[in-house]
Each structure stands twice: as C-alpha cells, then as structure tokens.
Amino acid sequence: MNDLEDRLNKIDKTLALPLMGKEKLIRCGQCLSGLNLTALSSKMRQALESHMSKSNYILQDYEIETWDDYDKISDADMAKLINHMAMMSAKLQALVAKKINSCKLLHHDAKMP
C-alpha cells in the first residue's frame, strides 16, 4: 500500500499547489505513471478505472499527443479533470485507510489469546 499512498499524497500536494490547470493535470498524471494495477484490490482498481473512464470521456474531444496539446482543453473541462483527480485520490485514500485499519484489526485479533 505504501506505493499507492505515496502517489496519492503526491497528487494531493500537487493539487494544492498554485499551478495552472495544465501543469496540475500533467503532474498528477505523472504520479500515477507506472502504478502496478495488479497489486491493487479490485475496489481500488475499479475506483481508478472509473476515474480514468470519466477523464477519457472528457478528453475524447481533444487530440492529446504532446504536452502542448493540453493547452487545447477548455477551462471548464480542465476544472472537471482536476476535480475528478481530487475525487479519485480521496476515494482511493479512503479505501487504503479502510484496508490498513482492517489489517491492524486482524493483526490485533491474531495476538489475542
């Protein structure tokens, strides 16, 4: 979980920075680059895939081939994409916390005589 937690923390820090939408979106996307999806639980994978699906739906009207192409995204769509990123991060963080808490309970129960 540490890899995912670290990535989500980086996303949250990036979203809090006073950057232009394009820069936020690119940096947040880079935080997810190389994430091992098979290591995630099905709920976490579904949450991430749902976010990606919503983002792809917004981006379908744009041809994004280079970093400069992000300038073509309207302000309204950029705001939606950033909002989706924030919601995805919050949802995944909640799932991570729930999993960590359940593991702690299992570990605690295992120690009890």
Number of C-alpha atoms within 10 A of each C-alpha: 13 8 11 21 15 12 19 22 16 18 22 16 12 18 20 10 10 9 11 9 19 21 17 22 21 13 16 23 12 14 18 15 10 7 13 10 13 8 12 15 14 11 11 20 15 13 18 20 14 14 19 16 12 15 19 13 10 15 16 9 9 13 11 14 8 8 10 9 12 19 14 12 19 11 12 8 14 22 15 15 24 18 14 17 25 18 14 20 24 15 15 21 17 13 16 19 14 12 14 13 12 12 12 12 12 11 11 10 10 9 8 6 4
